[in-house]
Amino acid sequence: MTGEQAVALATAYFDSGEFRRILARRIALATESQRHEDDAAILLYLEQEIMPPLRALGFELQLFDNPEATNRPFLIAVRIEDPSLPTLLSYGHGDVVFGDDENWRPGLSPWELSEEGDRWYGRGSADNKGQHSINLAALEQVFQARGGKLGFNCKLIFEMGEEISSPGLAAICQQHRELLQADLFIASDGPRLNATQLTLFLGSRGCINFRLSIHARDNAYHSGNWGGLLSNPGTQLANAITSLVNQHGQLQVAALKPAPLDDNLRSILRELSVGGQTGDPEIDENWGEAGLTPSERLYGWNTLEVLAYQTGNPARPMNAIPGNATAVCQLRFVVGTDWQNLVSHIQQHLQLHGFGNVEVEWLHGSPATRLNPQDPLVPWALEILQQTSGKKPALLPNLGGSLPNDVFADTLGLPTLWIPHSYPACGQHGVNEHMLKSIAREGLQIMTRLF
């Protein structure tokens, strides 16, 4: 059977409504990894929704307890057809963020798939139940088209704690490196560049969250009695932050800036147009690193963001000089950044600018990854995406956001290809999360052809 015929079978399968029915059943399980009130749903998702279809494809299945998070297990599935064939490793996560039921639009529920036009609403529809369901369905189509064979060896790992920063994933992959050994990695998460353009990305930016704090004194003091005599930690911290990132959103810490973009990376990013789609916010043209295009700022540079800031009591402000101020900040960074020494770099920079009283605390972080865009797997995948869809796909050197790709790229040493089946305005991590039916259908077609 040809690739075109397999794609035709996959299209007929999708149009029959079977994929929608399965996705609706999976969305109905409230697999919120941040809360423990319904841990049973976490295990049930693997046992009821993922293991049976893989067992039907002849995979050997093993469940592993999470060494770092109770009741957030891992599933590893392995099908070896012939040791001489290439081996693919894939990945998915069945956990979701909080449902936030009460804030969804009237008529919608996070735990019920609702269809409106091209949208399928439901928590996990985009992140990540819908995406790994597409890939599992594509494997099934290939298995049927080839008469009970995939034509390659295949391994999959599913986790149930990605939305709490994937505790235990690195440890499991380190402990079972031989079991997970493969030739390449292909998976789906994150958004496309936009709703209409197929996308291949090769890694992700890294991310570090850190806290800045000033503890001036144990109490607040009346601003009329002491104003101009006591230092204000809120004012000091605001100025300290502006020494790290200026009024134009430009990173000021030289030690945390990446190397200048090379010509190859610039040529790739020149092809990309960021934003401008329905539901996208309007880009602030004068924000971010000077001299870079929006795509270069998003995918090729580092950004420092202030996520939260507090001094005094914003809900009930008093006429008093606060004793403390704190802010949670974040650095998104590309490969080549000296990210592991962020605390010392921030401390040295603040000390140099007269803010030695600011405490810097590392909260959590993950490294940046990027497969070499010149790796032969990249044009191979791009050609298949274009042949199947008839459209030129976008190539991202790395996602603007972060994924646990370092586990696959660094720990397991695999070339990593990510093909997302969502788009930036999907409502991921917010209310009214949805998957576009048109993207799901196209995604099943391209993954079937790719597999």
C-alpha positions as CSV (number, residue, x, y, z in Angstrom):
1,M,0.0,0.0,0.0
2,T,1.3,3.5,-0.9
3,G,1.6,6.4,1.4
4,E,-1.2,8.2,-0.5
5,Q,-3.5,5.2,0.1
6,A,-2.6,5.1,3.8
7,V,-3.4,8.8,4.1
8,A,-6.8,8.2,2.4
9,L,-7.6,5.5,4.9
10,A,-6.6,7.9,7.8
11,T,-8.8,10.6,6.3
12,A,-11.8,8.3,6.1
13,Y,-11.2,7.2,9.7
14,F,-11.2,10.8,10.9
15,D,-14.3,11.7,8.9
16,S,-16.2,8.7,10.3
17,G,-16.3,10.5,13.7
18,E,-14.3,7.7,15.5
19,F,-11.4,10.0,16.4
20,R,-13.8,12.5,17.9
21,R,-15.5,9.9,20.0
22,I,-12.2,8.6,21.4
23,L,-11.0,12.2,22.2
24,A,-14.2,13.0,23.9
25,R,-13.8,10.0,26.2
26,R,-10.2,11.0,27.0
27,I,-11.2,14.6,27.8
28,A,-13.8,13.4,30.2
29,L,-11.1,12.1,32.6
30,A,-10.1,15.0,34.8
31,T,-6.4,14.2,34.9
32,E,-5.2,17.4,36.7
33,S,-1.7,16.7,37.9
34,Q,-1.6,19.8,40.2
35,R,-4.2,18.4,42.6
36,H,-4.6,15.0,44.3
37,E,-8.3,14.9,44.9
38,D,-8.8,12.5,42.0
39,D,-5.5,10.6,41.5
40,A,-7.5,7.6,40.3
41,A,-8.2,9.4,37.0
42,I,-4.4,9.8,36.4
43,L,-3.8,6.0,36.5
44,L,-7.1,5.3,34.8
45,Y,-6.1,7.4,31.8
46,L,-3.1,5.2,31.1
47,E,-4.8,1.9,31.9
48,Q,-8.1,2.6,30.1
49,E,-7.1,5.0,27.3
50,I,-3.5,4.4,26.3
51,M,-2.6,0.8,27.1
52,P,-5.5,-1.0,25.3
53,P,-4.8,0.5,21.8
54,L,-1.1,0.0,22.2
55,R,-1.6,-3.6,23.4
56,A,-3.7,-4.2,20.2
57,L,-0.8,-3.0,18.1
58,G,1.5,-5.6,19.8
59,F,3.4,-3.3,22.1
60,E,4.9,-4.6,25.4
61,L,3.8,-2.4,28.2
62,Q,5.4,-1.5,31.5
63,L,4.1,0.9,34.2
64,F,6.7,2.6,36.4
65,D,6.2,4.5,39.7
66,N,7.4,8.0,39.6
67,P,10.6,8.3,41.7
68,E,9.9,11.9,42.5
69,A,6.1,12.4,42.5
70,T,3.5,10.0,44.1
71,N,0.7,8.8,41.8
72,R,2.2,10.4,38.7
73,P,3.3,7.2,36.9
74,F,5.1,6.6,33.6
75,L,4.2,4.1,30.9
76,I,6.8,2.8,28.5
77,A,5.6,0.8,25.4
78,V,7.9,-1.1,23.1
79,R,7.3,-2.9,19.8
80,I,10.4,-4.4,18.2
81,E,9.5,-5.9,14.7
82,D,13.1,-6.5,13.6
83,P,16.3,-5.3,15.3
84,S,17.7,-4.3,11.9
85,L,15.0,-1.8,11.4
86,P,15.2,1.8,12.6
87,T,13.6,2.6,16.0
88,L,11.4,5.6,16.7
89,L,10.7,7.0,20.1
90,S,7.7,9.1,20.8
91,Y,6.1,10.8,23.8
92,G,2.9,12.2,25.2
93,H,1.6,13.5,28.5
94,G,-1.9,12.7,29.7
95,D,-2.1,15.2,32.6
96,V,-3.7,18.6,32.2
97,V,-3.7,21.9,34.1
98,F,-6.5,22.9,36.4
99,G,-9.9,22.6,34.7
100,D,-11.0,26.0,36.1
101,D,-14.6,24.9,35.5
102,E,-16.3,28.0,36.8
103,N,-14.6,30.4,34.4
104,W,-15.3,28.7,31.1
105,R,-17.8,30.4,28.8
106,P,-21.4,29.4,29.6
107,G,-22.3,26.2,27.8
108,L,-18.8,24.9,27.9
109,S,-17.2,22.4,30.3
110,P,-13.5,21.5,30.5
111,W,-14.5,17.8,30.9
112,E,-16.9,17.6,27.9
113,L,-15.9,17.8,24.3
114,S,-18.1,20.5,22.7
115,E,-18.0,21.3,19.0
116,E,-18.6,24.8,17.6
117,G,-17.7,25.2,14.0
118,D,-14.0,24.2,13.6
119,R,-13.4,24.1,17.3
120,W,-13.4,21.1,19.7
121,Y,-13.5,22.5,23.2
122,G,-12.3,20.6,26.3
123,R,-9.3,20.6,28.7
124,G,-6.5,18.7,27.1
125,S,-7.9,19.0,23.6
126,A,-4.8,20.9,22.6
127,D,-2.4,20.1,25.5
128,N,-1.7,17.2,25.1
129,K,-4.5,14.6,24.8
130,G,-5.6,15.7,21.3
131,Q,-2.0,15.8,20.1
132,H,-0.9,12.4,21.2
133,S,-4.2,10.9,20.3
134,I,-3.5,12.0,16.7
135,N,-0.2,10.3,16.7
136,L,-1.6,7.1,18.2
137,A,-4.3,7.0,15.6
138,A,-1.7,7.5,12.9
139,L,0.2,4.5,14.2
140,E,-3.0,2.5,14.0
141,Q,-3.6,3.6,10.4
142,V,-0.1,2.5,9.4
143,F,-0.5,-0.8,11.2
144,Q,-3.7,-1.6,9.4
145,A,-2.4,-0.4,6.0
146,R,0.7,-2.6,6.3
147,G,-1.3,-5.7,7.3
148,G,-0.4,-5.9,11.0
149,K,3.1,-4.3,10.8
150,L,4.5,-0.8,11.3
151,G,7.5,-1.3,9.2
152,F,9.8,0.1,11.9
153,N,10.4,-0.5,15.6
154,C,8.6,1.9,17.9
155,K,8.8,2.9,21.5
156,L,6.6,5.4,23.4
157,I,6.9,7.0,26.8
158,F,3.9,8.7,28.5
159,E,4.1,10.8,31.6
160,M,1.3,12.1,33.9
161,G,3.2,15.1,35.4
162,E,4.3,17.4,32.6
163,E,2.1,20.2,33.9
164,I,4.0,20.1,37.2
165,S,7.4,20.3,35.4
166,S,7.8,16.6,34.6
167,P,9.2,15.4,38.0
168,G,10.9,12.0,37.6
169,L,11.0,12.1,33.8
170,A,14.8,12.6,33.6
171,A,15.4,10.0,36.3
172,I,13.2,7.4,34.5
173,C,14.9,8.0,31.2
174,Q,18.3,7.8,32.8
175,Q,17.4,4.6,34.6
176,H,15.9,3.0,31.5
177,R,18.2,4.4,28.8
178,E,18.7,0.9,27.2
179,L,15.0,0.3,27.1
180,L,14.4,3.7,25.5
181,Q,17.3,3.5,23.0
182,A,16.2,4.6,19.6
183,D,17.4,6.2,16.3
184,L,15.2,9.3,16.3
185,F,12.5,11.1,18.3
186,I,9.2,12.4,16.9
187,A,6.4,13.8,19.1
188,S,3.8,16.5,19.2
189,D,3.3,19.3,21.7
190,G,3.1,23.1,21.7
191,P,1.6,25.2,19.0
192,R,2.2,25.6,15.3
193,L,3.5,28.9,14.1
194,N,-0.1,29.8,13.2
195,A,-3.4,28.0,12.5
196,T,-2.8,27.4,8.8
197,Q,0.9,26.6,8.6
198,L,2.3,23.2,9.4
199,T,5.3,23.5,11.6
200,L,8.4,21.5,12.5
201,F,10.5,22.6,15.5
202,L,13.8,21.1,16.6
203,G,13.9,21.9,20.3
204,S,12.8,24.5,22.8
205,R,14.1,27.6,24.6
206,G,15.1,27.0,28.2
207,C,13.3,28.6,31.1
208,I,14.4,29.7,34.6
209,N,12.1,31.2,37.2
210,F,13.8,33.1,40.0
211,R,12.8,35.4,42.9
212,L,14.1,38.8,43.7
213,S,13.5,40.1,47.3
214,I,14.4,43.0,49.5
215,H,13.8,42.6,53.3
216,A,14.4,46.1,54.7
217,R,12.7,45.8,58.1
218,D,10.1,43.7,60.0
219,N,7.4,46.3,59.9
220,A,5.8,49.0,57.8
221,Y,6.1,52.5,59.0
222,H,3.8,55.6,58.5
223,S,4.9,57.4,55.4
224,G,4.0,60.8,56.9
225,N,6.3,60.2,59.9
226,W,9.1,58.4,58.2
227,G,8.9,59.2,54.4
228,G,12.2,60.4,53.0
229,L,14.0,58.8,56.0
230,L,13.4,55.1,55.5
231,S,14.3,53.3,52.3
232,N,11.4,52.0,50.3
233,P,12.0,48.3,49.2
234,G,9.3,48.6,46.6
235,T,11.0,51.5,45.0
236,Q,14.4,50.0,45.3
237,L,13.3,46.6,43.8
238,A,11.6,48.4,40.9
239,N,14.8,50.2,40.1
240,A,16.8,47.0,40.5
241,I,14.6,45.3,38.0
242,T,15.1,48.1,35.5
243,S,18.8,47.5,35.7
244,L,18.2,43.9,34.6
245,V,15.7,44.7,31.8
246,N,15.1,48.2,30.6
247,Q,11.9,50.1,29.7
248,H,12.0,48.6,26.2
249,G,12.1,45.0,27.4
250,Q,15.8,44.6,26.5
251,L,17.9,42.3,28.6
252,Q,20.7,44.2,30.3
253,V,22.8,41.4,31.9
254,A,25.6,40.8,29.4
255,A,26.5,37.4,30.9
256,L,23.0,36.1,30.2
257,K,22.8,37.2,26.5
258,P,23.2,34.7,23.7
259,A,25.8,34.8,21.0
260,P,24.8,36.9,17.9
261,L,22.6,35.0,15.5
262,D,24.5,33.3,12.7
263,D,23.6,33.6,9.0
264,N,22.1,30.1,8.9
265,L,19.8,30.8,11.8
266,R,18.8,34.3,10.4
267,S,18.0,32.8,7.0
268,I,15.6,30.3,8.7
269,L,13.9,32.9,10.9
270,R,13.6,35.3,8.0
271,E,11.0,32.9,6.5
272,L,8.8,33.2,9.6
273,S,6.0,35.7,10.3
274,V,4.9,35.9,13.9
275,G,1.4,37.0,15.0
276,G,-1.3,38.6,12.9
277,Q,-3.7,35.7,13.2
278,T,-7.2,35.8,14.6
279,G,-7.0,35.8,18.4
280,D,-3.4,36.8,18.5
281,P,-2.5,39.9,20.5
282,E,-1.0,42.9,18.6
283,I,2.8,42.8,18.7
284,D,4.4,45.8,20.3
285,E,6.9,46.8,17.6
286,N,9.2,48.8,19.9
287,W,9.5,46.1,22.5
288,G,12.4,43.6,22.8
289,E,16.0,43.5,21.6
290,A,16.8,46.3,19.1
291,G,17.8,45.3,15.6
292,L,16.0,42.0,15.6
293,T,12.8,41.0,13.8
294,P,9.9,39.6,15.8
295,S,10.8,36.0,14.8
296,E,14.4,36.6,15.8
297,R,13.4,38.0,19.2
298,L,11.0,35.1,19.9
299,Y,13.0,32.1,18.6
300,G,16.6,33.3,18.6
301,W,17.1,35.5,21.6
302,N,16.7,35.7,25.4
303,T,14.0,37.5,27.2
304,L,13.6,38.5,30.9
305,E,10.0,38.8,32.1
306,V,8.5,40.0,35.4
307,L,5.8,37.5,36.2
308,A,4.6,38.9,39.6
309,Y,5.5,41.8,41.8
310,Q,4.4,42.7,45.3
311,T,5.1,45.2,48.0
312,G,2.8,46.2,50.8
313,N,-0.8,45.0,50.4
314,P,-2.2,45.9,46.9
315,A,-5.7,44.8,47.9
316,R,-5.7,47.1,51.0
317,P,-2.9,49.8,50.6
318,M,-2.1,51.8,53.7
319,N,-0.2,55.1,54.1
320,A,2.9,53.2,55.1
321,I,6.4,52.4,53.8
322,P,6.4,48.7,53.3
323,G,9.1,46.6,54.9
324,N,9.5,44.1,52.1
325,A,9.2,43.7,48.3
326,T,9.4,40.6,46.1
327,A,9.1,39.8,42.5
328,V,9.1,36.5,40.5
329,C,11.0,36.8,37.2
330,Q,11.7,34.5,34.3
331,L,14.5,34.1,31.8
332,R,13.6,32.4,28.5
333,F,16.9,31.5,26.7
334,V,18.3,29.8,23.7
335,V,21.2,27.3,23.5
336,G,24.6,28.6,24.4
337,T,23.4,30.7,27.4
338,D,25.3,30.3,30.7
339,W,22.0,29.6,32.4
340,Q,23.2,27.4,35.2
341,N,25.1,30.4,36.7
342,L,22.1,32.7,36.5
343,V,22.0,33.5,40.2
344,S,25.7,34.6,40.4
345,H,25.3,36.6,37.1
346,I,22.3,38.4,38.5
347,Q,23.9,39.0,41.9
348,Q,27.1,40.4,40.3
349,H,25.1,42.7,38.0
350,L,22.9,44.0,40.8
351,Q,26.0,44.6,43.0
352,L,27.7,46.5,40.2
353,H,24.6,48.8,39.9
354,G,24.3,49.5,43.6
355,F,21.6,46.9,44.6
356,G,23.6,44.6,46.8
357,N,20.6,44.3,49.2
358,V,18.6,42.3,46.7
359,E,18.4,38.6,47.4
360,V,18.3,36.3,44.4
361,E,16.7,32.8,44.7
362,W,16.6,30.1,42.0
363,L,13.1,28.6,41.8
364,H,13.3,26.1,38.9
365,G,14.7,25.8,35.5
366,S,15.2,23.7,32.4
367,P,17.8,23.8,29.6
368,A,17.5,24.9,26.0
369,T,17.8,22.4,23.1
370,R,18.1,22.6,19.4
371,L,18.8,20.0,16.8
372,N,21.1,21.3,14.1
373,P,18.8,22.5,11.3
374,Q,21.3,21.0,8.8
375,D,20.7,17.5,10.1
376,P,19.5,15.3,7.2
377,L,16.4,14.4,9.2
378,V,15.2,18.0,8.9
379,P,14.7,18.2,5.1
380,W,13.4,14.6,5.2
381,A,10.6,15.6,7.5
382,L,9.9,18.9,5.8
383,E,9.5,17.2,2.4
384,I,7.0,14.7,3.8
385,L,4.9,17.5,5.4
386,Q,4.8,19.5,2.2
387,Q,4.0,16.4,0.0
388,T,1.2,15.4,2.3
389,S,-0.4,18.8,2.7
390,G,0.6,20.6,-0.5
391,K,1.7,23.6,1.7
392,K,5.1,24.8,2.7
393,P,5.8,24.1,6.3
394,A,7.5,26.4,8.8
395,L,10.8,25.4,10.3
396,L,11.4,26.7,13.9
397,P,15.0,26.1,15.2
398,N,13.3,25.9,18.6
399,L,10.0,26.6,20.2
400,G,9.6,29.9,21.9
401,G,8.3,28.1,25.0
402,S,9.8,25.2,26.9
403,L,9.4,21.4,26.8
404,P,11.3,18.6,28.6
405,N,13.1,18.1,25.3
406,D,16.5,18.0,27.0
407,V,15.6,14.5,28.4
408,F,15.3,13.2,24.8
409,A,18.1,15.3,23.2
410,D,20.7,15.2,26.0
411,T,19.9,12.3,28.3
412,L,19.0,9.9,25.5
413,G,21.1,11.6,22.8
414,L,18.4,11.6,20.1
415,P,17.7,13.9,17.2
416,T,14.4,15.5,18.1
417,L,11.6,16.4,15.7
418,W,8.4,18.0,17.0
419,I,5.3,18.4,14.8
420,P,2.6,20.2,16.8
421,H,-1.1,19.8,16.2
422,S,-2.2,23.0,17.9
423,Y,-2.0,26.8,17.4
424,P,-1.1,29.8,19.5
425,A,-4.7,31.0,20.2
426,C,-5.9,27.5,21.4
427,G,-6.5,28.6,25.0
428,Q,-3.9,26.3,26.3
429,H,-3.5,26.7,30.1
430,G,-6.5,29.1,30.1
431,V,-10.2,28.8,29.8
432,N,-12.0,27.6,26.7
433,E,-9.1,25.4,25.6
434,H,-9.8,24.0,22.1
435,M,-8.4,22.0,19.2
436,L,-9.1,23.0,15.6
437,K,-10.8,20.1,13.8
438,S,-9.1,21.1,10.6
439,I,-5.6,20.9,12.3
440,A,-6.5,17.5,13.8
441,R,-7.5,16.1,10.4
442,E,-4.4,17.5,8.7
443,G,-2.3,16.3,11.6
444,L,-3.5,12.8,11.2
445,Q,-2.8,12.8,7.5
446,I,0.8,14.1,7.9
447,M,1.6,11.8,10.8
448,T,0.3,8.7,9.0
449,R,2.4,9.6,5.9
450,L,5.4,10.3,8.1
451,F,5.1,7.0,10.0
